[in-house]
Amino acid sequence: MSADPSTSAFAPANKPLFGEVFNHLKPHMAALDRLLAAQIAEFEPEIRAMADYCIDTSGKRIRPALVFLSSWQEGRPPVDELVKAAAVVELVHLATLVHDDIMDGADVRRNRKTASRAYGSAAAVLLGDALFAHALHLASQYPTPEVCHAVSSSTRRVCGGEIIQTLRRGTTDVSRDDYYRVIDLKTAELFRVSCFLGARLSGAAADVVESSAAFGRHLGIAYQIYDDLADFFGEEKRIGKTLGTDLASGKLTLPLFVLADRLSAADRDLLMEEIRGERPSQLDERLRQMRELGVWGAVADAIEAELGQAAAALAPFPGHPPVALLMRLCDVLRGQVASLRPAGA
């Protein structure tokens, strides 16, 4: 079971803290929105409405926020090259969401139909490809190839992680190490490169750039574990996307690993049959078992371990301007995890 709420790292969600962090970025996000809106005209006229459907402003914009926060200097207005880098990582992320939703068979994303439901899976695959391509087009506009190299390498790693995960769907021959490997590639890599680009383009020293990238990687792993936890403990209306897709699509995530370890042998065998698609998934039953067996607390502890490593990466640079805001971002994620806490946990 989880720790007592009065002492747990995962105290109730702190909405003022969320605002404190992201209110700093209002001018930066406004500049990002303008740049992204301007990109619609770069697409072929026949698909501009489809691109506009994906390039909306309703998402969390965590990856662009990391670009801005890792380059933070108090009082400095948005810098064009940083805004463009934020647009690049957001376009890559949006492309992965389009493809994820196809593979997950998801109906809802950001409280509306997914692109695959709106336009069909075949068109959505190609739309995701177009978003990837345009991200690299923007990255190629920097005066040196460093940004394009970093983004193209990260994009390949993200896609590699998705491919590995796709090939392992419906199989129980997956270890926790395999799980961490996949989320390191498919999610943490884009967090890492966002922090790398922000620190690098702001002229930070090489050791700061490296540590910023390490911070982003561990934050990204923590965030993906949180997302996997939300797939079971979230509320669809609040989270804004289809939930319960991991079990239904045969994807072994950390909440399911923890549950499997705590089930009786007979119940574990039934769960593995659901993962392999040999029997219908029993989501309500699995949720009941997760609540009774303290799965939330165990997964929350794993998230906290990654946040601890993220903080340790930046600990040598307490006076570096971005550090304080990046640390507060960790607290925002802690609040998000706390909001998933089931009654009695």
C-alpha positions in Angstrom: 0.0 0.0 0.0 1.1 3.6 -0.5 2.5 5.8 2.3 0.3 7.9 4.5 -1.0 10.9 2.5 0.4 13.3 5.1 4.0 12.1 4.5 3.8 10.8 0.9 5.8 12.5 -1.8 2.5 12.4 -3.7 0.5 15.0 -1.8 -2.8 16.3 -3.4 -2.4 18.0 -6.7 -1.2 21.6 -6.3 -3.0 23.7 -8.9 -1.3 27.0 -7.8 2.1 25.3 -8.4 1.0 24.2 -11.9 0.0 27.8 -12.6 3.2 29.1 -11.1 5.3 27.1 -13.5 3.3 27.5 -16.7 2.4 31.1 -16.2 6.0 31.9 -16.8 5.7 30.5 -20.2 2.6 32.3 -21.5 4.5 34.5 -24.0 6.5 31.6 -25.1 3.5 29.4 -25.7 1.7 32.2 -27.5 4.8 32.5 -29.8 4.7 28.7 -30.3 1.0 28.8 -31.2 1.6 31.5 -33.8 4.5 29.5 -35.4 2.5 26.3 -35.4 -0.6 28.0 -36.9 1.7 29.4 -39.6 2.8 25.9 -40.5 -0.7 24.9 -41.7 -0.1 26.8 -44.9 3.0 24.7 -45.6 0.9 21.6 -46.1 -0.8 20.8 -49.4 -4.2 22.5 -49.6 -6.1 19.2 -49.6 -4.8 18.1 -46.2 -4.5 21.5 -44.4 -7.7 20.8 -42.5 -6.4 17.5 -41.3 -3.1 19.0 -40.3 -4.9 21.8 -38.4 -7.0 19.1 -36.7 -3.8 17.7 -35.2 -1.9 20.9 -34.6 -4.3 22.2 -32.0 -3.6 24.2 -28.8 -5.4 22.0 -26.3 -2.5 19.7 -25.3 -0.3 20.0 -22.3 2.7 21.1 -24.4 5.1 19.5 -21.9 7.9 19.0 -24.4 7.9 22.6 -25.7 7.7 23.7 -22.0 10.9 21.7 -21.4 12.7 23.5 -24.3 11.7 26.8 -22.8 12.4 25.9 -19.2 15.8 24.4 -19.8 16.8 27.6 -21.5 15.2 29.9 -19.0 16.5 33.3 -18.2 14.3 35.6 -16.1 12.9 38.5 -18.1 14.1 37.3 -21.5 11.3 37.4 -24.2 10.8 34.3 -26.4 13.8 33.7 -28.7 12.9 32.6 -32.3 15.4 29.7 -32.4 14.0 28.3 -29.2 10.4 28.7 -30.3 11.2 26.9 -33.5 12.9 24.1 -31.5 9.8 23.8 -29.4 7.6 23.6 -32.5 9.9 20.8 -33.9 9.6 18.6 -30.8 5.8 19.3 -30.6 5.3 18.2 -34.2 7.2 15.0 -33.6 5.1 14.3 -30.5 1.9 15.0 -32.3 2.9 12.6 -35.1 3.5 9.9 -32.5 0.1 10.5 -31.0 -1.6 10.0 -34.3 0.2 6.7 -34.8 -0.3 5.6 -31.2 -4.0 6.1 -31.4 -4.2 4.0 -34.6 -2.3 1.1 -32.9 -4.3 1.4 -29.7 -7.6 1.6 -31.5 -8.3 4.7 -29.4 -11.5 6.8 -30.1 -10.8 9.9 -28.0 -7.8 12.2 -27.7 -8.0 15.6 -26.0 -11.8 15.1 -25.6 -12.5 14.7 -29.3 -12.2 12.1 -31.9 -8.7 10.8 -32.7 -7.4 11.5 -36.2 -7.9 7.9 -37.1 -11.5 8.0 -36.1 -12.0 11.4 -37.9 -10.2 10.5 -41.2 -9.7 6.7 -41.1 -6.6 4.8 -40.2 -5.0 4.8 -43.6 -5.1 8.5 -44.0 -4.1 9.0 -40.4 -0.9 6.9 -40.8 0.2 9.2 -43.7 -0.8 12.3 -41.8 1.5 11.3 -38.9 4.3 10.8 -41.5 3.6 14.2 -42.9 3.9 15.7 -39.4 7.2 13.9 -38.8 8.5 15.2 -42.2 7.6 18.7 -41.5 9.3 18.6 -38.1 12.5 17.6 -39.8 12.0 20.3 -42.4 11.9 23.0 -39.6 14.9 21.4 -37.9 16.9 21.7 -41.2 16.5 25.5 -41.2 19.0 26.0 -38.4 22.4 27.3 -39.6 24.2 24.2 -38.4 23.1 20.6 -38.8 23.3 19.9 -35.0 19.6 20.5 -34.4 18.5 18.4 -37.4 20.9 15.6 -36.4 19.6 15.6 -32.8 15.9 15.6 -33.8 16.3 13.1 -36.6 18.2 10.7 -34.3 15.6 11.1 -31.5 12.7 10.6 -34.0 14.3 7.3 -35.1 14.6 6.2 -31.5 11.0 7.2 -30.7 9.8 5.2 -33.7 12.1 2.3 -32.8 10.5 2.2 -29.3 7.0 2.2 -30.8 8.0 -0.7 -33.2 9.4 -2.8 -30.4 6.3 -2.2 -28.3 4.1 -3.0 -31.3 5.9 -6.3 -31.9 5.5 -7.3 -28.3 1.8 -6.6 -28.0 -0.2 -9.6 -27.1 2.8 -11.5 -25.7 3.8 -12.1 -22.1 7.4 -12.8 -22.9 8.3 -9.3 -21.8 10.3 -8.3 -18.7 10.3 -5.1 -16.6 13.7 -4.3 -18.2 12.0 -4.6 -21.6 9.3 -2.2 -20.5 11.8 0.4 -19.2 13.8 0.1 -22.5 10.7 0.8 -24.5 9.5 3.8 -22.5 13.1 5.2 -22.5 12.9 5.1 -26.3 9.3 6.0 -27.1 8.7 8.8 -24.5 11.8 9.7 -22.5 13.9 10.3 -25.7 11.7 13.3 -26.7 11.8 14.7 -23.2 15.6 14.3 -23.3 16.1 16.0 -26.6 13.8 18.8 -25.6 16.0 19.6 -22.6 19.1 19.1 -24.7 17.9 21.6 -27.3 16.8 24.2 -24.8 20.1 24.1 -22.9 22.3 23.9 -26.0 20.6 26.6 -28.0 20.7 28.9 -24.9 24.5 28.6 -24.8 24.8 26.6 -21.6 28.1 24.9 -20.8 28.6 21.3 -22.0 28.2 19.7 -18.6 25.0 21.6 -18.0 23.7 20.5 -21.4 24.5 16.9 -20.6 22.8 17.1 -17.1 19.8 18.9 -18.5 19.4 16.1 -21.1 19.7 13.5 -18.3 17.0 15.4 -16.3 14.7 15.3 -19.2 15.3 11.5 -19.7 14.3 10.6 -16.2 11.4 13.0 -16.1 10.2 11.4 -19.4 10.4 7.9 -17.9 8.5 9.1 -14.8 5.9 10.7 -17.0 5.3 7.6 -19.1 4.8 5.5 -16.0 2.3 8.1 -14.8 0.5 7.9 -18.2 0.4 4.1 -17.8 -1.0 4.5 -14.3 -3.6 6.9 -15.6 -4.8 4.3 -18.1 -6.2 2.4 -15.1 -6.7 5.0 -12.4 -7.7 8.0 -14.4 -11.1 9.4 -15.4 -11.6 9.6 -19.2 -13.3 13.0 -19.1 -10.5 14.5 -17.0 -7.6 12.8 -18.7 -9.1 13.6 -22.1 -8.4 10.3 -23.9 -9.6 6.7 -24.2 -8.6 4.7 -21.1 -8.1 1.0 -20.5 -6.4 0.6 -23.9 -3.2 -1.0 -22.5 -4.9 -4.2 -21.2 -7.3 -4.4 -24.2 -4.4 -4.1 -26.7 -2.2 -6.6 -24.9 0.4 -4.1 -23.7 2.2 -5.0 -20.5 2.9 -1.8 -18.5 4.2 -1.3 -15.0 0.8 -1.4 -13.3 0.1 -4.8 -14.9 3.6 -6.1 -13.9 2.9 -5.0 -10.3 -0.5 -6.5 -10.4 0.8 -9.8 -11.8 3.4 -10.1 -9.0 0.7 -9.7 -6.4 -2.0 -12.0 -7.8 -2.4 -15.7 -6.9 -1.0 -18.1 -9.5 -4.4 -18.9 -10.9 -5.4 -15.2 -11.2 -2.0 -14.4 -12.8 -2.6 -17.0 -15.4 -5.9 -15.5 -16.3 -4.4 -12.1 -16.6 -1.7 -13.4 -18.9 -4.4 -15.0 -21.0 -6.0 -11.5 -21.3 -2.7 -10.0 -22.4 -2.2 -12.7 -25.0 -5.8 -12.2 -26.3 -6.9 -15.7 -25.3 -9.8 -14.4 -23.3 -11.6 -11.0 -23.2 -10.0 -8.4 -21.0 -11.7 -8.0 -17.7 -10.9 -4.3 -17.0 -13.3 -3.8 -14.1 -12.0 -6.9 -12.3 -8.4 -5.8 -12.8 -9.2 -2.3 -11.5 -10.7 -3.9 -8.4 -7.6 -6.0 -7.9 -5.3 -3.1 -8.4 -7.1 -1.1 -5.7 -7.1 -4.0 -3.2 -3.5 -5.0 -3.8 -1.9 -1.5 -3.6 -0.8 -1.2 -7.2 -1.1 2.6 -7.2 1.3 3.0 -4.3 3.9 0.7 -5.8 3.8 2.4 -9.2 3.9 5.9 -7.5 7.1 4.8 -5.8 8.6 3.9 -9.1 7.7 7.3 -10.4 9.3 9.0 -7.4 12.5 7.0 -8.0 12.8 8.5 -11.5 12.0 12.0 -10.3 14.7 11.6 -7.7 17.2 10.7 -10.4 16.0 13.7 -12.5 16.7 16.0 -9.5 20.1 14.4 -8.9 21.1 15.2 -12.5 20.7 18.9 -11.9 21.9 19.0 -8.2 25.4 20.1 -9.1 24.0 23.3 -10.6 21.8 25.0 -8.0 22.5 28.5 -9.3 21.7 27.7 -12.9 18.6 29.8 -13.7 16.4 27.0 -15.2 16.9 24.6 -12.3 14.3 26.0 -9.9 11.5 25.9 -12.5 12.5 22.4 -13.7 12.4 21.1 -10.1 8.9 22.6 -9.7 7.9 20.7 -12.8 8.7 17.5 -11.0 6.3 18.6 -8.2 3.6 19.2 -10.8 4.0 15.6 -11.9 3.8 14.5 -8.3 0.5 16.3 -8.0 -0.8 14.6 -11.2 0.1 11.2 -9.7 -1.6 12.1 -6.5 -4.8 13.0 -8.3 -5.0 9.4 -9.4 -4.8 8.0 -5.9 -7.8 5.6 -5.3 -9.9 6.0 -2.2 -8.2 4.2 0.8 -4.8 4.1 -0.8 
